[in-house]
Amino acid sequence: MGGCNSAGVKIYVSGPVSDATTVQEVQNAVVAAGHELTLDWSADVAFAQDYASQAERSARMAQEELAAVLEADAVLVVASEHDGRGMFVELGAALTRASRGELDHVVLLGEIHHESVFYFHPLVQRVPAVEDWLAQFP
């Protein structure tokens, strides 16, 4: 598995749907640094209040988001003042990969407002902002 020392690292950015704006800011920083996103789920979150009313679309999104986590070289999770649900599934998938030696970078970005025991897992790197994480790589 390659590290993050070369350009073009594939990154998935997770976070609360209700904080899609911050997720987009992180994604913009990642792309500006020369990396690529495995998926931008944040562009269309209008249906996020009622997944059941669009079950097929919700199922497709769940598959795409999980596949994007499995494809990523790094998974960045936005800690937010907003609550999240799906982001914890994505964090769990990333930690599973990391515990198997398949993923080197599981990163929590920002100040923790809603604690999860998994934020403190030894394989999770906690940094104040995406720029702090990106600065580690030439």
C-alpha positions in Angstrom: 0.0 0.0 0.0 1.3 3.4 -0.9 1.6 6.3 1.6 0.6 9.9 1.2 3.9 11.1 0.0 2.9 11.4 -3.6 0.3 13.5 -5.3 -3.0 12.0 -6.3 -3.9 10.3 -3.0 -7.5 9.2 -3.0 -9.4 10.7 -0.1 -12.9 10.3 1.2 -14.3 13.1 3.4 -17.0 12.1 5.9 -19.0 14.2 8.2 -22.6 15.1 9.2 -25.0 15.7 6.3 -26.1 18.8 8.3 -22.6 20.2 8.0 -22.1 19.6 4.3 -20.6 23.1 3.9 -17.6 22.2 6.2 -17.2 18.9 4.3 -17.1 20.8 1.0 -14.4 23.2 2.5 -12.3 20.2 3.5 -12.8 18.6 0.1 -11.8 21.9 -1.6 -8.6 21.9 0.4 -7.8 18.3 -0.4 -8.3 18.9 -4.2 -6.3 22.1 -4.0 -3.4 20.1 -2.5 -3.4 17.9 -5.6 -5.4 14.9 -4.2 -8.5 13.4 -5.5 -11.9 12.6 -3.9 -13.3 9.0 -4.1 -16.8 10.6 -3.9 -18.3 14.0 -3.3 -21.6 13.1 -1.5 -22.0 16.6 -0.2 -23.2 18.2 -3.4 -26.8 16.9 -3.2 -28.1 16.4 0.4 -31.6 17.7 -0.1 -33.3 14.4 0.4 -31.3 13.6 3.6 -34.3 14.3 5.9 -36.4 11.5 4.5 -34.3 8.5 3.2 -37.3 6.2 3.3 -39.3 8.2 0.8 -36.5 7.6 -1.7 -35.4 4.1 -0.7 -33.8 3.2 -4.0 -31.8 6.4 -4.1 -30.8 5.9 -0.4 -29.7 2.4 -1.1 -27.6 3.6 -4.0 -26.0 6.3 -1.9 -25.2 3.9 0.9 -23.4 1.6 -1.6 -21.5 4.5 -3.2 -20.4 5.9 0.1 -19.2 2.6 1.5 -17.4 1.8 -1.8 -15.7 5.3 -1.7 -14.5 4.5 1.9 -13.1 1.2 0.7 -11.3 2.8 -2.2 -9.7 5.6 -0.3 -6.1 5.9 0.7 -7.2 8.2 3.5 -10.5 8.8 5.3 -11.0 12.2 6.8 -13.9 12.6 9.3 -15.2 16.1 10.1 -15.9 16.6 13.7 -18.8 19.0 13.9 -21.2 20.8 16.2 -23.8 18.9 14.2 -24.8 15.4 14.9 -24.0 12.7 12.4 -25.2 9.1 11.8 -23.8 7.8 8.5 -20.4 9.2 9.3 -20.0 6.7 12.1 -20.6 3.8 9.7 -18.0 5.3 7.4 -15.6 5.7 10.4 -16.2 2.1 11.4 -15.5 0.9 7.9 -12.3 2.9 7.8 -11.2 1.6 11.2 -11.9 -2.0 10.1 -9.6 -1.4 7.1 -6.9 0.3 9.3 -7.0 -2.6 11.8 -6.3 -5.0 8.9 -3.4 -2.9 7.7 -5.3 -1.8 4.6 -5.5 1.9 5.4 -2.9 4.1 7.0 -4.8 7.3 7.4 -8.0 7.6 9.5 -8.1 11.3 10.5 -10.5 13.2 12.7 -10.6 16.9 11.8 -11.5 19.7 14.2 -12.8 20.1 17.7 -14.8 17.3 19.2 -18.3 18.3 20.1 -20.1 15.0 20.2 -17.8 12.4 21.6 -17.5 8.9 20.3 -15.2 6.3 21.9 -14.0 5.6 18.3 -12.6 9.1 18.0 -10.0 7.9 20.5 -9.2 4.6 18.8 -5.3 4.4 18.5 -5.6 4.2 14.7 -7.4 7.6 14.5 -5.2 10.6 14.1 -6.8 13.8 15.5 -5.8 17.1 14.0 -7.3 20.6 14.4 -7.8 21.3 10.7 -7.3 19.6 7.3 -4.4 22.0 6.6 -2.6 20.5 9.6 -2.9 17.0 8.1 -2.1 18.1 4.5 1.1 19.9 5.8 2.6 16.5 6.8 2.9 15.6 3.1 5.2 17.3 0.6 
